[in-house]
């Protein structure tokens, strides 16, 4: 009955594919396996895309998780948070605070990574800005 939603949007001009993802929280062994399986299924699909890609969402894992690093490697993605400090996005201001919401990319230039004030969720929104290369025709 549970599932992890994935939305894929492909733009033609400029060329860009955007994925939004929300994996299940690993609160049970079954949900952890579902989260891991979702990312294992998604990574080669992302890698097969030849143009620029952005992946954003609640991956329910931090960037220090070995599975996260494996996902980045297999999907051939970079982490927009890298070099911008560790800032939690879930349960911010508590001992449970974790940076589990991610923005990942390939083939675009990332400009910053921000965590902004919550807007009615237990997650804080994250923002990165990107420059998309123009096609050479």
C-alpha positions in Angstrom: 0.0 0.0 0.0 2.9 2.4 0.5 4.9 3.7 -2.4 7.6 6.3 -3.1 6.4 9.0 -5.5 8.7 10.0 -8.3 7.9 12.7 -10.8 10.0 13.1 -14.0 9.6 16.2 -16.1 11.6 16.6 -19.3 12.0 20.1 -20.9 13.1 20.4 -24.5 14.6 23.9 -24.8 16.8 24.2 -22.9 17.3 20.5 -22.4 16.7 19.5 -18.8 15.2 16.6 -16.9 14.0 17.1 -13.4 13.1 14.4 -10.9 11.2 15.0 -7.7 11.5 12.1 -5.2 10.1 11.2 -1.8 11.3 7.9 -0.5 9.8 6.1 2.4 11.2 6.9 5.8 13.3 4.0 7.2 11.2 3.6 10.3 10.7 -0.1 9.7 13.0 -2.7 8.0 10.5 -3.1 5.2 10.3 0.7 4.5 14.1 1.0 4.7 14.3 -1.8 2.1 11.7 0.0 -0.1 13.7 3.3 0.2 16.9 1.5 -0.8 15.2 -0.4 -3.6 13.7 2.8 -5.0 17.1 4.5 -5.2 18.7 1.4 -6.7 16.0 1.4 -9.4 16.2 5.1 -10.0 20.0 5.6 -10.2 20.6 3.8 -13.5 17.6 5.5 -15.1 19.1 8.9 -14.1 22.6 7.9 -15.3 21.2 6.9 -18.8 20.0 10.5 -19.4 22.5 12.3 -21.6 21.5 15.9 -20.9 21.3 18.0 -17.7 19.5 16.5 -14.7 18.3 17.8 -11.4 17.0 15.5 -8.7 15.3 17.1 -5.6 13.3 15.8 -2.7 13.2 14.0 0.6 15.5 11.0 0.2 15.1 10.2 3.9 18.9 9.8 4.3 21.7 12.2 5.0 24.6 12.8 2.6 26.9 10.9 5.1 25.0 7.6 4.5 27.0 5.2 2.3 23.8 4.4 0.3 23.5 8.1 -0.5 27.1 8.1 -1.8 26.4 5.0 -3.8 23.4 6.6 -5.3 25.4 9.7 -6.3 28.1 7.5 -7.9 25.7 5.2 -9.8 23.4 8.1 -11.0 26.5 10.3 -11.8 25.2 13.2 -9.8 26.7 16.0 -7.6 25.3 17.3 -4.3 24.3 20.9 -4.2 24.8 21.0 -0.5 28.5 20.1 -0.9 30.7 23.1 0.1 27.7 24.9 1.6 27.8 23.5 5.1 25.6 21.0 6.8 22.2 22.4 7.6 19.3 20.2 8.8 16.0 20.2 6.9 14.0 17.9 9.2 13.3 18.5 12.9 15.4 21.6 12.8 16.3 22.9 16.2 15.9 19.5 17.9 18.3 16.8 18.8 16.8 14.7 16.0 17.7 17.3 13.3 18.9 15.7 10.1 19.7 16.9 6.6 17.5 14.4 4.7 16.2 16.6 1.9 18.5 16.8 -1.1 19.2 18.7 -4.4 21.4 16.8 -6.8 22.5 17.6 -10.3 24.5 16.9 -13.4 25.2 19.0 -16.5 24.2 22.3 -14.9 26.0 24.9 -12.7 24.8 25.0 -9.1 24.8 28.4 -7.4 24.4 27.9 -3.6 22.3 25.9 -1.3 19.9 27.4 1.2 17.6 26.1 3.9 14.7 28.4 4.5 12.0 28.7 7.2 9.4 26.0 7.4 6.0 26.7 5.7 3.7 24.3 7.4 5.7 21.1 7.3 8.2 19.4 9.6 10.7 19.8 6.8 12.3 23.1 5.8 12.3 24.0 2.1 15.7 23.9 0.3 16.7 26.1 -2.6 19.5 26.0 -5.1 19.8 28.1 -8.2 21.2 26.6 -11.5 22.5 27.8 -14.8 21.4 25.6 -17.6 23.8 25.4 -20.6 22.4 26.5 -23.9 22.5 24.1 -26.8 25.1 24.6 -29.5 23.1 24.3 -32.8 
